[in-house]
Amino acid sequence: MNNLQYFIRLLHPISWIHNYKSKILFLIIFLFITSCSTKIEKQYNFEIIDQIMESAIIDSVFPGATLLFGIDQQVLYSKAFGHFTYDKNSPKDQT
């Protein structure tokens, strides 16, 4: 893949969804975000998101990610998973 093809792929909003596991992960996260209530007082359980992300990293769907969910300018969840690249000696993702 040359640099132009790589750049075009980055510009496409869902180009990273290239396999079955990625599609399922994207769908779960999308449904979770869209189903969040607007009431901030409600306590959320983000353990399932942690499990999904850790499973995806173990399955090499992606090397790492940083997630942040919020409502009305208030952060509800912020966490980094995995590494910057697939190399285990690379820096860990940070929030």
N, CA, C and O atoms as a GROMACS GRO file, in nm:
protein
  380
    1MET      N    1   0.086  -0.116   0.000
    1MET     CA    2   0.000   0.000   0.000
    1MET      C    3   0.091   0.124   0.000
    1MET      O    4   0.176   0.140   0.088
    2ASN      N    5   0.072   0.210  -0.099
    2ASN     CA    6   0.154   0.330  -0.103
    2ASN      C    7   0.097   0.438  -0.012
    2ASN      O    8  -0.010   0.422   0.046
    3ASN      N    9   0.170   0.548   0.000
    3ASN     CA   10   0.130   0.655   0.093
    3ASN      C   11  -0.004   0.717   0.056
    3ASN      O   12  -0.082   0.749   0.145
    4LEU      N   13  -0.031   0.733  -0.072
    4LEU     CA   14  -0.158   0.793  -0.114
    4LEU      C   15  -0.275   0.702  -0.076
    4LEU      O   16  -0.377   0.750  -0.026
    5GLN      N   17  -0.262   0.572  -0.101
    5GLN     CA   18  -0.368   0.479  -0.064
    5GLN      C   19  -0.389   0.478   0.087
    5GLN      O   20  -0.503   0.473   0.134
    6TYR      N   21  -0.281   0.484   0.162
    6TYR     CA   22  -0.291   0.487   0.308
    6TYR      C   23  -0.363   0.613   0.353
    6TYR      O   24  -0.450   0.606   0.440
    7PHE      N   25  -0.329   0.728   0.296
    7PHE     CA   26  -0.392   0.854   0.332
    7PHE      C   27  -0.540   0.852   0.298
    7PHE      O   28  -0.622   0.896   0.379
    8ILE      N   29  -0.576   0.801   0.181
    8ILE     CA   30  -0.717   0.792   0.142
    8ILE      C   31  -0.793   0.701   0.238
    8ILE      O   32  -0.906   0.732   0.275
    9ARG      N   33  -0.732   0.591   0.277
    9ARG     CA   34  -0.796   0.499   0.371
    9ARG      C   35  -0.821   0.566   0.506
    9ARG      O   36  -0.924   0.543   0.569
   10LEU      N   37  -0.726   0.649   0.550
   10LEU     CA   38  -0.743   0.720   0.676
   10LEU      C   39  -0.858   0.820   0.670
   10LEU      O   40  -0.926   0.844   0.770
   11LEU      N   41  -0.879   0.878   0.552
   11LEU     CA   42  -0.985   0.977   0.538
   11LEU      C   43  -1.124   0.914   0.537
   11LEU      O   44  -1.221   0.980   0.573
   12HIS      N   45  -1.134   0.790   0.497
   12HIS     CA   46  -1.263   0.723   0.492
   12HIS      C   47  -1.307   0.692   0.635
   12HIS      O   48  -1.233   0.626   0.708
   13PRO      N   49  -1.425   0.738   0.678
   13PRO     CA   50  -1.462   0.730   0.820
   13PRO      C   51  -1.474   0.589   0.876
   13PRO      O   52  -1.450   0.570   0.995
   14ILE      N   53  -1.508   0.491   0.796
   14ILE     CA   54  -1.521   0.356   0.853
   14ILE      C   55  -1.428   0.257   0.783
   14ILE      O   56  -1.454   0.137   0.782
   15SER      N   57  -1.318   0.307   0.726
   15SER     CA   58  -1.227   0.219   0.655
   15SER      C   59  -1.157   0.120   0.747
   15SER      O   60  -1.111   0.015   0.702
   16TRP      N   61  -1.148   0.151   0.877
   16TRP     CA   62  -1.081   0.061   0.970
   16TRP      C   63  -1.164  -0.061   1.002
   16TRP      O   64  -1.114  -0.156   1.062
   17ILE      N   65  -1.291  -0.060   0.963
   17ILE     CA   66  -1.376  -0.175   0.990
   17ILE      C   67  -1.356  -0.274   0.876
   17ILE      O   68  -1.427  -0.269   0.775
   18HIS      N   69  -1.261  -0.364   0.891
   18HIS     CA   70  -1.224  -0.451   0.781
   18HIS      C   71  -1.245  -0.599   0.810
   18HIS      O   72  -1.230  -0.681   0.719
   19ASN      N   73  -1.279  -0.635   0.929
   19ASN     CA   74  -1.303  -0.776   0.955
   19ASN      C   75  -1.421  -0.794   1.050
   19ASN      O   76  -1.474  -0.697   1.106
   20TYR      N   77  -1.459  -0.917   1.068
   20TYR     CA   78  -1.578  -0.952   1.146
   20TYR      C   79  -1.569  -0.902   1.290
   20TYR      O   80  -1.665  -0.844   1.341
   21LYS      N   81  -1.456  -0.924   1.357
   21LYS     CA   82  -1.443  -0.883   1.497
   21LYS      C   83  -1.452  -0.731   1.510
   21LYS      O   84  -1.513  -0.681   1.604
   22SER      N   85  -1.391  -0.660   1.418
   22SER     CA   86  -1.397  -0.514   1.423
   22SER      C   87  -1.539  -0.464   1.405
   22SER      O   88  -1.581  -0.370   1.472
   23LYS      N   89  -1.613  -0.528   1.316
   23LYS     CA   90  -1.751  -0.486   1.293
   23LYS      C   91  -1.837  -0.507   1.418
   23LYS      O   92  -1.918  -0.422   1.453
   24ILE      N   93  -1.818  -0.620   1.484
   24ILE     CA   94  -1.894  -0.648   1.606
   24ILE      C   95  -1.856  -0.549   1.715
   24ILE      O   96  -1.943  -0.495   1.783
   25LEU      N   97  -1.727  -0.525   1.732
   25LEU     CA   98  -1.681  -0.429   1.833
   25LEU      C   99  -1.738  -0.291   1.805
   25LEU      O  100  -1.788  -0.225   1.896
   26PHE      N  101  -1.731  -0.246   1.680
   26PHE     CA  102  -1.785  -0.115   1.643
   26PHE      C  103  -1.934  -0.109   1.674
   26PHE      O  104  -1.982  -0.009   1.728
   27LEU      N  105  -2.009  -0.214   1.640
   27LEU     CA  106  -2.153  -0.216   1.664
   27LEU      C  107  -2.185  -0.209   1.813
   27LEU      O  108  -2.275  -0.135   1.854
   28ILE      N  109  -2.113  -0.285   1.894
   28ILE     CA  110  -2.138  -0.285   2.038
   28ILE      C  111  -2.111  -0.147   2.098
   28ILE      O  112  -2.191  -0.096   2.176
   29ILE      N  113  -1.998  -0.088   2.062
   29ILE     CA  114  -1.965   0.044   2.114
   29ILE      C  115  -2.065   0.148   2.066
   29ILE      O  116  -2.109   0.233   2.144
   30PHE      N  117  -2.102   0.142   1.938
   30PHE     CA  118  -2.200   0.238   1.883
   30PHE      C  119  -2.333   0.225   1.955
   30PHE      O  120  -2.392   0.326   1.994
   31LEU      N  121  -2.382   0.102   1.974
   31LEU     CA  122  -2.510   0.083   2.042
   31LEU      C  123  -2.503   0.128   2.188
   31LEU      O  124  -2.598   0.186   2.240
   32PHE      N  125  -2.391   0.103   2.252
   32PHE     CA  126  -2.376   0.145   2.391
   32PHE      C  127  -2.381   0.297   2.402
   32PHE      O  128  -2.450   0.351   2.488
   33ILE      N  129  -2.308   0.365   2.315
   33ILE     CA  130  -2.304   0.511   2.320
   33ILE      C  131  -2.441   0.570   2.291
   33ILE      O  132  -2.484   0.663   2.359
   34THR      N  133  -2.510   0.517   2.190
   34THR     CA  134  -2.640   0.574   2.154
   34THR      C  135  -2.748   0.541   2.255
   34THR      O  136  -2.851   0.608   2.258
   35SER      N  137  -2.727   0.439   2.336
   35SER     CA  138  -2.830   0.403   2.434
   35SER      C  139  -2.810   0.472   2.569
   35SER      O  140  -2.893   0.456   2.659
   36CYS      N  141  -2.702   0.548   2.585
   36CYS     CA  142  -2.677   0.617   2.712
   36CYS      C  143  -2.788   0.718   2.740
   36CYS      O  144  -2.829   0.793   2.652
   37SER      N  145  -2.832   0.719   2.861
   37SER     CA  146  -2.933   0.815   2.905
   37SER      C  147  -2.869   0.953   2.920
   37SER      O  148  -2.748   0.963   2.940
   38THR      N  149  -2.949   1.056   2.911
   38THR     CA  150  -2.896   1.191   2.929
   38THR      C  151  -2.884   1.230   3.076
   38THR      O  152  -2.829   1.335   3.107
   39LYS      N  153  -2.935   1.148   3.166
   39LYS     CA  154  -2.923   1.178   3.308
   39LYS      C  155  -2.785   1.138   3.359
   39LYS      O  156  -2.749   1.020   3.355
   40ILE      N  157  -2.710   1.234   3.404
   40ILE     CA  158  -2.574   1.209   3.451
   40ILE      C  159  -2.574   1.136   3.584
   40ILE      O  160  -2.479   1.063   3.614
   41GLU      N  161  -2.676   1.154   3.664
   41GLU     CA  162  -2.679   1.092   3.795
   41GLU      C  163  -2.679   0.940   3.787
   41GLU      O  164  -2.637   0.873   3.882
   42LYS      N  165  -2.724   0.886   3.677
   42LYS     CA  166  -2.730   0.741   3.661
   42LYS      C  167  -2.588   0.683   3.662
   42LYS      O  168  -2.498   0.736   3.595
   43GLN      N  169  -2.568   0.577   3.736
   43GLN     CA  170  -2.439   0.511   3.740
   43GLN      C  171  -2.427   0.412   3.625
   43GLN      O  172  -2.518   0.333   3.601
   44TYR      N  173  -2.316   0.418   3.554
   44TYR     CA  174  -2.294   0.330   3.440
   44TYR      C  175  -2.196   0.221   3.478
   44TYR      O  176  -2.105   0.243   3.558
   45ASN      N  177  -2.214   0.105   3.420
   45ASN     CA  178  -2.123  -0.006   3.440
   45ASN      C  179  -2.045  -0.025   3.310
   45ASN      O  180  -2.100  -0.073   3.210
   46PHE      N  181  -1.918   0.012   3.312
   46PHE     CA  182  -1.836   0.006   3.192
   46PHE      C  183  -1.750  -0.121   3.186
   46PHE      O  184  -1.660  -0.129   3.103
   47GLU      N  185  -1.776  -0.218   3.273
   47GLU     CA  186  -1.695  -0.340   3.274
   47GLU      C  187  -1.703  -0.415   3.142
   47GLU      O  188  -1.603  -0.473   3.099
   48ILE      N  189  -1.819  -0.415   3.077
   48ILE     CA  190  -1.833  -0.486   2.950
   48ILE      C  191  -1.745  -0.421   2.843
   48ILE      O  192  -1.688  -0.490   2.759
   49ILE      N  193  -1.735  -0.288   2.846
   49ILE     CA  194  -1.648  -0.218   2.751
   49ILE      C  195  -1.503  -0.257   2.776
   49ILE      O  196  -1.429  -0.281   2.680
   50ASP      N  197  -1.462  -0.263   2.902
   50ASP     CA  198  -1.326  -0.305   2.936
   50ASP      C  199  -1.299  -0.446   2.882
   50ASP      O  200  -1.194  -0.470   2.823
   51GLN      N  201  -1.393  -0.537   2.902
   51GLN     CA  202  -1.376  -0.675   2.856
   51GLN      C  203  -1.367  -0.682   2.704
   51GLN      O  204  -1.284  -0.755   2.650
   52ILE      N  205  -1.452  -0.607   2.634
   52ILE     CA  206  -1.451  -0.607   2.488
   52ILE      C  207  -1.319  -0.553   2.435
   52ILE      O  208  -1.259  -0.612   2.344
   53MET      N  209  -1.273  -0.443   2.491
   53MET     CA  210  -1.149  -0.383   2.444
   53MET      C  211  -1.029  -0.474   2.472
   53MET      O  212  -0.944  -0.492   2.384
   54GLU      N  213  -1.022  -0.531   2.590
   54GLU     CA  214  -0.911  -0.620   2.622
   54GLU      C  215  -0.913  -0.745   2.534
   54GLU      O  216  -0.808  -0.792   2.492
   55SER      N  217  -1.031  -0.798   2.507
   55SER     CA  218  -1.044  -0.914   2.419
   55SER      C  219  -1.001  -0.879   2.276
   55SER      O  220  -0.932  -0.958   2.211
   56ALA      N  221  -1.039  -0.762   2.229
   56ALA     CA  222  -1.001  -0.720   2.094
   56ALA      C  223  -0.850  -0.703   2.082
   56ALA      O  224  -0.792  -0.737   1.978
   57ILE      N  225  -0.786  -0.652   2.185
   57ILE     CA  226  -0.640  -0.636   2.181
   57ILE      C  227  -0.572  -0.772   2.185
   57ILE      O  228  -0.475  -0.793   2.112
   58ILE      N  229  -0.621  -0.863   2.266
   58ILE     CA  230  -0.565  -0.999   2.271
   58ILE      C  231  -0.579  -1.068   2.136
   58ILE      O  232  -0.489  -1.140   2.094
   59ASP      N  233  -0.693  -1.047   2.068
   59ASP     CA  234  -0.718  -1.107   1.936
   59ASP      C  235  -0.652  -1.030   1.822
   59ASP      O  236  -0.672  -1.064   1.706
   60SER      N  237  -0.573  -0.927   1.854
   60SER     CA  238  -0.501  -0.845   1.756
   60SER      C  239  -0.593  -0.775   1.656
   60SER      O  240  -0.556  -0.756   1.541
   61VAL      N  241  -0.712  -0.737   1.701
   61VAL     CA  242  -0.800  -0.657   1.616
   61VAL      C  243  -0.737  -0.520   1.595
   61VAL      O  244  -0.742  -0.465   1.486
   62PHE      N  245  -0.677  -0.465   1.700
   62PHE     CA  246  -0.598  -0.343   1.694
   62PHE      C  247  -0.502  -0.346   1.812
   62PHE      O  248  -0.527  -0.415   1.910
   63PRO      N  249  -0.389  -0.272   1.803
   63PRO     CA  250  -0.289  -0.280   1.910
   63PRO      C  251  -0.329  -0.207   2.037
   63PRO      O  252  -0.286  -0.245   2.146
   64GLY      N  253  -0.409  -0.103   2.025
   64GLY     CA  254  -0.449  -0.027   2.142
   64GLY      C  255  -0.551   0.079   2.104
   64GLY      O  256  -0.576   0.104   1.986
   65ALA      N  257  -0.609   0.140   2.205
   65ALA     CA  258  -0.710   0.243   2.181
   65ALA      C  259  -0.730   0.323   2.308
   65ALA      O  260  -0.699   0.278   2.418
   66THR      N  261  -0.783   0.442   2.291
   66THR     CA  262  -0.823   0.525   2.403
   66THR      C  263  -0.968   0.561   2.385
   66THR      O  264  -1.006   0.613   2.280
   67LEU      N  265  -1.050   0.533   2.484
   67LEU     CA  266  -1.193   0.562   2.476
   67LEU      C  267  -1.231   0.671   2.575
   67LEU      O  268  -1.177   0.678   2.686
   68LEU      N  269  -1.323   0.756   2.534
   68LEU     CA  270  -1.376   0.859   2.621
   68LEU      C  271  -1.523   0.875   2.589
   68LEU      O  272  -1.559   0.899   2.474
   69PHE      N  273  -1.608   0.862   2.690
   69PHE     CA  274  -1.752   0.885   2.674
   69PHE      C  275  -1.790   1.001   2.764
   69PHE      O  276  -1.741   1.015   2.875
   70GLY      N  277  -1.879   1.084   2.713
   70GLY     CA  278  -1.924   1.196   2.793
   70GLY      C  279  -2.063   1.240   2.754
   70GLY      O  280  -2.113   1.209   2.646
   71ILE      N  281  -2.125   1.314   2.844
   71ILE     CA  282  -2.257   1.372   2.821
   71ILE      C  283  -2.254   1.515   2.874
   71ILE      O  284  -2.209   1.540   2.985
   72ASP      N  285  -2.302   1.606   2.793
   72ASP     CA  286  -2.311   1.746   2.835
   72ASP      C  287  -2.182   1.798   2.897
   72ASP      O  288  -2.184   1.856   3.006
   73GLN      N  289  -2.072   1.779   2.829
   73GLN     CA  290  -1.939   1.827   2.869
   73GLN      C  291  -1.888   1.766   2.999
   73GLN      O  292  -1.798   1.822   3.062
   74GLN      N  293  -1.944   1.654   3.041
   74GLN     CA  294  -1.895   1.583   3.160
   74GLN      C  295  -1.844   1.447   3.116
   74GLN      O  296  -1.915   1.372   3.048
   75VAL      N  297  -1.722   1.414   3.155
   75VAL     CA  298  -1.662   1.286   3.119
   75VAL      C  299  -1.719   1.177   3.208
   75VAL      O  300  -1.713   1.186   3.331
   76LEU      N  301  -1.775   1.074   3.145
   76LEU     CA  302  -1.829   0.960   3.219
   76LEU      C  303  -1.730   0.845   3.227
   76LEU      O  304  -1.728   0.770   3.324
   77TYR      N  305  -1.646   0.832   3.123
   77TYR     CA  306  -1.554   0.719   3.115
   77TYR      C  307  -1.436   0.760   3.030
   77TYR      O  308  -1.453   0.817   2.922
   78SER      N  309  -1.317   0.731   3.077
   78SER     CA  310  -1.196   0.758   3.001
   78SER      C  311  -1.092   0.653   3.038
   78SER      O  312  -1.056   0.638   3.154
   79LYS      N  313  -1.045   0.579   2.937
   79LYS     CA  314  -0.948   0.473   2.966
   79LYS      C  315  -0.868   0.440   2.840
   79LYS      O  316  -0.921   0.442   2.729
   80ALA      N  317  -0.740   0.409   2.859
   80ALA     CA  318  -0.653   0.368   2.750
   80ALA      C  319  -0.626   0.219   2.761
   80ALA      O  320  -0.617   0.164   2.871
   81PHE      N  321  -0.616   0.154   2.646
   81PHE     CA  322  -0.593   0.010   2.639
   81PHE      C  323  -0.477  -0.019   2.546
   81PHE      O  324  -0.459   0.050   2.445
   82GLY      N  325  -0.396  -0.120   2.577
   82GLY     CA  326  -0.296  -0.172   2.486
   82GLY      C  327  -0.178  -0.080   2.461
   82GLY      O  328  -0.142   0.002   2.545
   83HIS      N  329  -0.118  -0.098   2.342
   83HIS     CA  330   0.003  -0.027   2.303
   83HIS      C  331  -0.021   0.054   2.177
   83HIS      O  332  -0.124   0.040   2.110
   84PHE      N  333   0.076   0.141   2.146
   84PHE     CA  334   0.067   0.226   2.028
   84PHE      C  335   0.077   0.144   1.900
   84PHE      O  336   0.010   0.175   1.801
   85THR      N  337   0.160   0.040   1.900
   85THR     CA  338   0.173  -0.051   1.786
   85THR      C  339   0.160  -0.195   1.837
   85THR      O  340   0.145  -0.218   1.957
   86TYR      N  341   0.168  -0.291   1.745
   86TYR     CA  342   0.160  -0.431   1.785
   86TYR      C  343   0.286  -0.477   1.857
   86TYR      O  344   0.285  -0.583   1.920
   87ASP      N  345   0.394  -0.401   1.850
   87ASP     CA  346   0.517  -0.432   1.920
   87ASP      C  347   0.495  -0.410   2.070
   87ASP      O  348   0.461  -0.299   2.112
   88LYS      N  349   0.515  -0.513   2.150
   88LYS     CA  350   0.489  -0.504   2.294
   88LYS      C  351   0.586  -0.409   2.364
   88LYS      O  352   0.560  -0.367   2.477
   89ASN      N  353   0.698  -0.374   2.298
   89ASN     CA  354   0.793  -0.279   2.356
   89ASN      C  355   0.757  -0.134   2.323
   89ASN      O  356   0.823  -0.042   2.372
   90SER      N  357   0.655  -0.114   2.242
   90SER     CA  358   0.613   0.022   2.209
   90SER      C  359   0.544   0.086   2.329
   90SER      O  360   0.501   0.015   2.420
   91PRO      N  361   0.535   0.219   2.330
   91PRO     CA  362   0.470   0.286   2.444
   91PRO      C  363   0.325   0.243   2.460
   91PRO      O  364   0.256   0.216   2.362
   92LYS      N  365   0.280   0.238   2.583
   92LYS     CA  366   0.138   0.209   2.610
   92LYS      C  367   0.054   0.329   2.571
   92LYS      O  368   0.100   0.443   2.578
   93ASP      N  369  -0.071   0.303   2.530
   93ASP     CA  370  -0.164   0.412   2.506
   93ASP      C  371  -0.193   0.482   2.638
   93ASP      O  372  -0.197   0.418   2.743
   94GLN      N  373  -0.212   0.613   2.630
   94GLN     CA  374  -0.239   0.691   2.751
   94GLN      C  375  -0.363   0.776   2.730
   94GLN      O  376  -0.396   0.814   2.617
   95THR      N  377  -0.431   0.804   2.839
   95THR     CA  378  -0.548   0.892   2.830
   95THR      C  379  -0.505   1.036   2.837
   95THR      O  380  -0.589   1.125   2.831
   0.00000   0.00000   0.00000
